[in-house]
């Protein structure tokens, strides 16, 4: 009975069960306050309603918090777009050889060994060139 009554206030079955459990615990602790045994159902329904309202009050975010979350998401998307545009611009400023190296490593997700094999150059050369390209990109992004 408690779960069915709590479900009127809850958004899902799990929340209704939590409300009903809290209400039954409170009813057990306060069982000495029940004056009329015949009104037990109404007394328990009142406790369930109060527990449901307590639960709603605990979980309800302030409207200002929601505004901050919504605007924060928007700000994050704008920043990510700007950062991505800066990265693409920095990649365009690289010479073709460096761009090919970055494309193989990050777009095709190749290992350094596989890149060396595909380009027919020593592994050490791939490592040094990748290190230098990443440093160029860092400098370029820091300047932007």
C-alpha positions in Angstrom: 0.0 0.0 0.0 2.8 2.4 0.9 4.6 2.0 -2.4 1.4 2.5 -4.4 0.7 5.7 -2.5 4.3 6.9 -2.7 4.2 6.3 -6.4 1.8 9.2 -6.7 4.6 11.5 -5.7 7.5 9.7 -7.2 8.9 9.8 -10.8 9.8 6.1 -10.9 9.4 2.8 -9.1 12.8 3.1 -7.3 12.1 6.5 -5.9 8.6 5.4 -4.8 10.2 2.4 -2.9 12.7 4.7 -1.2 9.9 7.0 -0.1 7.8 4.1 1.2 10.8 2.7 3.1 11.5 6.0 4.7 7.8 6.4 5.6 7.6 2.9 7.1 10.7 3.6 9.2 9.3 6.9 10.5 5.9 5.2 11.2 7.7 2.5 13.2 9.6 5.1 15.2 6.5 7.2 15.8 4.0 4.3 16.3 3.3 5.5 19.8 1.7 8.7 18.4 -1.1 6.7 16.7 -4.2 7.6 18.6 -6.9 5.7 16.8 -6.0 2.2 15.4 -8.9 2.4 13.0 -7.3 5.5 11.3 -4.0 3.7 10.8 -4.3 3.9 6.9 -4.9 7.6 6.9 -2.1 8.1 9.5 0.3 6.1 7.4 -0.8 7.9 4.2 0.0 11.2 5.9 3.5 10.0 6.8 4.1 8.8 3.2 3.0 12.2 1.9 5.3 14.1 4.3 8.2 11.8 3.3 7.5 12.3 -0.4 7.5 16.1 0.1 10.8 15.9 2.1 12.3 13.9 -0.8 11.1 16.4 -3.4 12.5 19.3 -1.4 15.9 17.5 -1.0 16.2 16.8 -4.7 14.9 20.0 -6.2 17.7 22.2 -7.5 17.4 25.9 -7.2 16.4 27.7 -10.4 19.7 29.7 -10.3 21.6 26.4 -10.3 19.8 25.2 -13.4 20.5 28.5 -15.2 24.2 28.1 -14.4 24.3 24.5 -15.6 22.5 25.4 -18.9 24.8 28.4 -19.5 27.8 26.5 -18.4 27.1 23.8 -21.0 26.7 26.4 -23.7 30.0 28.1 -22.7 31.8 24.7 -22.8 30.5 24.0 -26.3 31.6 27.4 -27.5 35.0 27.0 -25.9 35.4 23.5 -27.5 34.5 24.9 -30.9 36.9 27.7 -30.6 39.7 25.4 -29.4 39.0 23.0 -32.3 39.1 25.8 -34.8 42.4 27.0 -33.4 43.8 23.5 -33.6 42.7 23.1 -37.3 44.2 26.5 -38.1 47.5 25.4 -36.4 47.5 22.2 -38.4 47.0 24.1 -41.6 50.1 26.2 -40.9 52.2 23.0 -40.7 54.1 21.9 -43.8 52.7 18.9 -45.7 55.3 16.4 -44.3 54.4 17.3 -40.7 50.7 17.3 -41.4 51.0 13.8 -42.9 52.8 12.6 -39.8 50.1 14.0 -37.5 47.4 12.5 -39.7 48.9 9.1 -39.6 49.5 9.2 -35.9 46.2 10.7 -34.7 43.6 10.3 -37.5 44.6 6.8 -38.5 45.8 6.0 -34.9 49.0 4.3 -36.2 51.9 3.5 -33.9 55.2 5.1 -34.4 56.6 1.8 -35.6 53.9 1.5 -38.2 54.4 5.1 -39.4 58.1 4.4 -39.8 57.4 1.3 -41.8 54.8 3.1 -44.0 57.0 6.1 -44.7 60.2 4.0 -45.0 62.1 6.1 -42.5 63.9 5.2 -39.3 61.8 4.9 -36.1 64.0 7.5 -34.3 63.2 10.0 -37.1 59.5 9.5 -36.6 59.8 10.0 -32.8 61.9 13.2 -33.2 59.6 14.6 -35.9 56.5 13.9 -33.9 58.0 15.5 -30.8 58.9 18.6 -32.8 55.5 18.8 -34.5 53.7 18.6 -31.1 55.9 21.3 -29.8 55.1 23.5 -32.8 51.4 22.9 -32.3 51.6 23.7 -28.5 53.4 27.0 -29.3 50.9 27.9 -32.0 47.9 27.1 -29.7 49.5 29.1 -26.9 49.9 32.1 -29.1 46.3 31.9 -30.3 
